[in-house]
């Protein structure tokens, strides 16, 4: 975990500074979360990162709708949770180097 060792993280493993994030760190975070990333995983991470840096905190429904547009098909909640078992928005934010979600539910 070379790159991850060089950045400050919270007690829950989130990056303290969103600007410390890069793809190498994301790759290490995927490994730490036990996820082998596909292009679709990267699509989710990049989407939540763009939304969060833009001042929004995406929820499960908005992630599924956005991925449906990108992937050209309907995306089910079950598929998102298979990709991100620890909750798509929470794990997406963590791997994307964003602050921990303050939202309670999935919607």
C-alpha positions in Angstrom: 0.0 0.0 0.0 2.7 2.5 -1.0 0.6 5.3 -2.3 -2.0 4.9 0.5 0.7 5.1 3.1 1.6 8.6 1.9 -1.8 10.2 2.5 -3.7 11.1 5.6 -6.9 9.1 6.2 -9.8 9.1 8.7 -10.3 6.3 11.2 -12.8 4.8 8.7 -10.2 4.9 5.9 -11.5 7.8 3.9 -9.0 10.3 2.5 -8.8 13.5 4.6 -7.9 15.7 1.5 -9.9 14.9 -1.7 -6.9 16.4 -3.6 -4.7 13.5 -2.5 -6.7 11.1 -4.7 -5.3 9.5 -7.9 -5.9 6.3 -9.7 -3.1 4.5 -8.0 -4.7 5.3 -4.6 -8.1 4.3 -6.0 -6.6 0.9 -7.1 -5.2 0.3 -3.6 -8.6 1.3 -2.1 -10.3 -1.2 -4.4 -7.9 -3.9 -3.2 -8.5 -2.9 0.5 -12.3 -3.2 -0.1 -11.8 -6.6 -1.7 -13.0 -5.4 -5.1 -11.4 -6.3 -8.4 -12.4 -3.3 -10.5 -13.9 -3.5 -14.0 -14.5 -0.5 -16.2 -18.0 -0.3 -14.7 -16.5 0.1 -11.2 -14.4 2.9 -12.5 -17.4 4.5 -14.1 -19.2 4.5 -10.7 -16.2 5.9 -8.8 -15.6 8.6 -11.4 -19.3 9.6 -11.3 -19.5 9.9 -7.5 -16.2 11.8 -7.5 -17.4 14.3 -10.1 -20.7 14.8 -8.3 -19.1 15.2 -4.9 -16.5 17.6 -6.1 -19.3 19.5 -7.7 -21.0 19.9 -4.3 -23.6 17.0 -4.6 -23.6 13.8 -2.7 -25.0 11.1 -5.0 -27.4 8.5 -3.6 -28.0 4.9 -4.9 -30.9 5.9 -7.2 -28.9 8.8 -8.9 -25.9 6.5 -9.4 -28.1 3.8 -11.0 -29.8 6.3 -13.3 -26.4 7.8 -14.3 -24.8 4.4 -14.9 -27.9 3.4 -17.0 -27.2 6.3 -19.3 -23.5 5.5 -19.5 -23.9 1.8 -20.0 -26.9 2.0 -22.2 -29.1 -0.3 -20.1 -31.3 -0.5 -17.0 -29.1 -0.9 -13.9 -30.7 -2.8 -11.0 -29.9 -2.1 -7.3 -28.9 -5.8 -7.0 -26.2 -5.3 -9.6 -24.8 -2.2 -7.9 -24.6 -4.1 -4.6 -22.9 -7.0 -6.2 -20.3 -4.6 -7.5 -20.1 -2.6 -4.2 -21.3 -4.9 -1.4 -20.6 -2.2 1.2 -23.1 0.1 -0.5 -22.4 1.7 -3.8 -22.5 5.3 -2.7 -20.4 4.7 0.4 -17.8 2.5 -1.2 -17.8 4.7 -4.3 -17.1 7.8 -2.2 -14.4 6.0 -0.3 -12.6 4.7 -3.3 -13.1 8.0 -5.1 -11.2 9.8 -2.3 -14.3 11.8 -1.3 -15.5 12.5 2.3 -17.6 9.9 4.1 -21.3 10.1 3.4 -23.5 11.8 5.9 -26.6 10.4 4.3 -28.6 7.8 6.2 -30.5 5.6 3.7 -30.0 4.6 0.1 -32.5 7.1 -1.2 
